[in-house]
Amino acid sequence: MLRKIYHIFIYCYRIFTYCLLFFIVLLLADFYKQPLFLFLAMLLIALVPASYFVCKNAAHSLTPFLNSASLFGISGDTITLSLGMHNASFFPIPDCTLTYEVTSSFYPCDETFLCNIPVYSRRNSSFDIPVTFRRCGCYQVKLTHITFYDYLHFFSFQKDLSLTKEIVIHPKKTEDLSFDSAAFGEGFDEFEENESKGQVSSNVTDIREYIPGDRLQKIHWKLSAKIDKLMVKENEQTSSNQFTILAELYLPDPASDVLERSLTYACSMADELLKAGETFFFCYYISDEEEFARHLIRNKEEFENALLDCFYQPTYREEDLALYILERTEVFRGVILHISDKGVQDIVS
């Protein structure tokens, strides 16, 4: 409110000053009877429409751009955003304001940011802004609109924009977690059990293309030789000791670090499982749809894709909500690694 009053005051001050100058020039023209002062008075009148039309036409030649030094990072990283305009016209615009916002599904933000830059003629004008991302998530940097003024600052023009850059921030991994199959459940999972006997389960449900990280025992050698491409057999998972990471998307307050700690533990545990050669599921509860999302993880790339999907989901304020729903539905079997801000708890279903 105070900002709006301030702008109104400045605008009235400019009008008053311009009118006072015009009145003084008229007095001088009347007193001295010189054509020079009459010319100045006519020039002052012509400047207003000239300033308006020149800047308005220059707006059609403006092309905004939004670039980022990197599209990926880790919690705590500072990423430089480059905001700017390309002016194809011959007329510079001395006062141009870019409005942008940084939002995330995890951490809603209603705050907008302003960046004021001069726009030169026939060239790019940019401004670099370092942004520190203290928590993980998928952030959308949106350039919403530009506002610029004419040369006399009597008129303002606004142009709506829809430029967006997505920046994915992964949580830092902790060294406090380590995986030991004996510590989480008992026995082998389905893949280890079959391979330890020197065979692969005959209950094949699908065949897909090889992904780096897949085990060689799962390759369908006859089909791969026939089509000259590595193909992998998908087996039905029947083991009661299949590992499932259940991550809580609990966030009581947008300013809290609870969710950051939960996802840090989840990523660290997933990294340990992958290092141990384990195949597992990464799950979380989608409160809006009242169902669980379940991703089969065989390698790092699949986990990063699953984590990215997780970043788009809404959070909830009920502590251990995913575990509460799971215990009453029993939708998963095997060893459930329940991840919260307190750490990892294994539950055999």
Residue pairs with C-beta under 8 A, 6 or more apart in sequence:
11 153
11 154
14 152
14 153
14 154
15 154
18 44
18 152
18 154
21 44
22 41
22 44
22 45
25 37
25 40
25 41
25 44
26 37
26 41
28 34
28 37
29 37
29 38
29 40
29 41
47 151
47 152
48 152
48 154
51 150
51 151
51 152
51 154
51 155
52 150
52 154
52 155
54 91
54 150
54 151
55 91
55 93
55 148
55 149
55 150
55 151
55 155
55 157
56 150
56 155
56 157
57 89
57 91
58 87
58 89
58 91
58 93
59 148
59 157
59 159
61 87
61 88
61 89
62 85
62 86
62 87
62 88
62 93
62 119
62 146
62 148
62 159
63 85
63 86
63 88
64 83
64 84
64 85
64 86
64 98
64 143
64 146
64 161
64 163
65 82
65 83
65 84
65 85
65 86
65 124
65 126
65 163
66 81
66 82
66 83
66 100
66 141
66 143
66 163
66 164
66 165
67 81
67 82
67 165
68 79
68 80
68 81
68 82
68 141
68 165
68 167
69 79
69 80
69 81
69 82
70 77
70 79
70 167
71 165
71 166
71 167
71 168
72 167
72 168
72 169
72 170
73 79
73 133
73 167
73 168
73 169
73 170
74 136
74 169
74 170
74 171
74 172
75 133
75 134
75 135
75 136
75 169
75 170
75 171
75 172
75 260
75 264
76 132
76 133
76 134
76 172
77 132
77 133
77 169
78 130
78 131
78 132
78 133
79 130
79 131
79 133
79 167
80 128
80 129
80 130
80 131
81 100
81 128
81 129
81 130
81 131
81 141
81 165
82 126
82 127
82 128
82 129
83 98
83 100
83 115
83 117
83 126
83 127
83 129
83 143
84 117
84 124
84 125
84 126
84 127
85 96
85 98
85 117
85 119
85 124
85 125
85 126
85 146
86 123
86 124
86 125
87 93
87 119
87 120
87 121
87 122
87 123
87 125
88 122
89 121
89 122
90 121
90 122
91 121
92 118
92 119
92 120
92 121
93 118
93 119
93 148
93 149
94 118
94 119
94 149
94 151
95 116
95 118
95 148
95 149
95 153
96 116
96 117
96 118
96 119
96 125
96 146
96 147
96 148
97 114
97 115
97 116
97 146
97 147
97 148
98 114
98 115
98 116
98 117
98 127
98 143
98 146
99 112
99 113
99 114
99 115
99 143
99 144
99 145
99 146
99 147
100 112
100 113
100 115
100 141
100 142
100 143
100 144
101 109
101 111
101 112
101 113
101 141
101 142
101 144
102 109
102 113
102 131
102 139
102 140
102 141
102 142
103 109
103 139
103 140
103 142
104 137
104 138
104 139
104 140
104 311
105 137
105 138
105 311
105 312
105 313
105 314
106 135
106 136
106 137
106 251
106 259
106 311
106 315
107 135
107 137
107 254
108 254
112 144
115 127
115 129
117 125
117 126
117 127
118 125
119 125
119 148
131 141
133 139
133 167
133 169
135 169
135 257
135 259
135 260
136 169
136 170
136 171
136 260
136 263
136 264
136 311
137 169
137 311
138 166
138 167
138 168
138 169
138 308
138 311
138 312
139 166
139 167
139 168
139 169
140 164
140 165
140 166
141 164
141 165
141 166
141 167
142 162
142 163
142 164
143 161
143 162
143 163
143 164
144 160
144 161
144 162
145 158
145 159
145 160
145 161
146 158
146 159
146 161
147 156
147 157
147 158
147 159
148 156
148 157
149 155
149 156
149 157
150 156
150 157
168 308
168 311
170 267
170 304
170 307
171 260
171 263
171 264
171 266
171 267
172 264
173 264
173 267
173 268
173 271
174 264
174 265
174 268
175 268
176 268
176 343
177 265
177 268
177 269
177 272
177 343
177 344
178 272
179 269
179 272
179 273
179 275
179 276
179 278
181 276
181 278
183 346
184 243
184 335
184 337
184 346
185 241
185 243
185 334
185 335
185 346
185 348
186 241
187 193
187 239
187 241
188 196
188 239
188 241
189 239
189 241
189 242
189 243
189 278
189 279
189 334
190 201
190 235
190 237
190 238
190 239
190 242
191 215
191 218
191 235
191 279
193 239
194 200
194 201
194 217
194 235
195 215
195 217
200 217
200 218
200 233
200 235
201 235
201 236
201 238
203 235
203 236
203 238
204 233
204 234
204 235
204 236
205 234
205 235
205 236
206 233
206 234
207 220
207 223
207 231
207 232
207 233
207 234
208 231
208 232
208 234
209 229
209 230
209 231
209 232
210 219
210 224
210 229
210 230
210 231
210 232
211 232
211 298
211 299
211 301
211 302
212 299
212 301
213 274
213 298
213 299
213 300
213 301
214 232
214 298
214 299
215 277
218 232
218 233
218 235
219 230
219 231
219 232
219 233
220 231
220 232
220 233
223 231
224 230
224 231
239 334
240 333
240 334
241 334
241 335
242 280
242 281
242 333
242 334
242 335
243 273
243 278
243 280
243 281
243 334
243 335
243 337
244 280
244 281
244 282
244 283
244 294
244 332
244 334
244 335
244 336
244 337
245 266
245 269
245 270
245 273
245 280
245 281
245 282
245 283
245 337
245 339
246 283
246 284
246 322
246 323
246 326
246 332
246 336
246 337
246 338
246 339
247 262
247 263
247 266
247 282
247 283
247 284
247 310
247 322
247 339
248 262
248 284
248 285
248 319
248 320
248 321
248 322
248 323
248 338
248 339
248 340
248 341
249 259
249 262
249 284
249 285
249 287
249 310
249 313
249 314
249 315
249 316
249 322
250 258
250 259
250 262
250 315
250 316
250 317
250 318
250 319
250 320
250 321
250 340
250 341
251 258
251 259
251 315
251 316
251 317
252 258
252 317
252 319
257 341
258 341
259 315
259 341
261 341
262 339
262 340
262 341
263 307
263 310
265 339
265 340
265 341
265 343
265 344
266 282
266 339
267 307
269 337
269 339
269 344
270 280
270 282
270 297
270 303
273 280
273 297
274 297
274 299
274 300
274 303
279 296
279 297
279 298
280 297
281 294
281 295
281 296
281 297
281 332
282 294
282 295
282 297
282 303
282 306
282 307
282 310
283 292
283 293
283 294
283 295
283 322
283 332
284 292
284 293
284 310
284 313
284 322
285 291
285 292
285 293
285 316
285 321
285 322
285 325
285 326
286 292
286 293
286 313
286 314
287 314
287 315
287 316
287 321
288 313
288 314
292 322
292 325
292 326
292 331
292 332
293 309
293 310
293 313
294 332
295 302
295 303
295 305
295 306
295 309
296 302
297 303
297 306
318 324
319 340
320 338
320 340
322 338
323 338
323 340
323 347
326 332
326 336
330 349
332 349
333 349
334 348
334 349
335 346
335 347
335 348
335 349
336 346
336 347
336 348
336 349
337 344
337 345
337 346
337 347
338 344
338 345
338 346
338 347
